[in-house]
Amino acid sequence: MAWLFLIIAGLTEIIWAIGLKEANGFTELVPSIITIVFLIVSFFLFAKAMKTIPIGTAYAIFTGIGAAGTVVVGILWFQEAVSFGKLFFLCLLLFGIIGLKLVDDEEEDA
């Protein structure tokens, strides 16, 4: 269940990161409220996940999901520039996230 909490926390991080952009410095009411709500949900789930997942692994995966997802949304929604380098390092980030999960699973089995 902790891994599910962590994944959802990372996904909600994407929402509040986008909300920060849309809130325009917290001058737009609805995006500001959405940002604050999802920020609270994100950190609540992240904290629940850290009850059983090591902090280093949990934090790296949490921020990795948020960062990678925000890059993808930026490309698709905000028409941000796409380059080979950006895609390469995005894939590298995703492989790192997967690797941390696999290493953590191995350590639990040992």
Beta strands, then each sheet from edge to edge (+ up, - down):
end
